[in-house]
Amino acid sequence: MSSCGPISSEQITILSTLIGVLLSEDLNVDEQNILGNILINIGQALVTIASLEAIQQFQQNGKQQNQLICKQLDQLNSQINLLKQQIKN
């Protein structure tokens, strides 16, 4: 997020509050409501996009994990078949 190092949740909260106060200083009540609604809408869009990306990443990781498990099962089945052949001989 920042090249200056990690920002704590407290610092982000203080920063966002300060920005909100500064933005509202020269606005009337209607303008404050309009700007607030726009910012909320932007926030909702960002959260929705992040959620969808997280779901896609989780699904991709699940597919990779399933492929690995299937490969391991195939290897185990091959080893079982080799053991069966050795027992027969």
Contacts in CASP RR format, 6 or more apart in sequence:
PFRMAT RR
TARGET T0000
AUTHOR 0000-0000-0000
METHOD contacts of the structure
MODEL  1
MSSCGPISSEQITILSTLIGVLLSEDLNVDEQNILGNILINIGQALVTIA
SLEAIQQFQQNGKQQNQLICKQLDQLNSQINLLKQQIKN
1 7 0 8 1.000
7 15 0 8 1.000
23 35 0 8 1.000
24 32 0 8 1.000
24 35 0 8 1.000
27 35 0 8 1.000
END
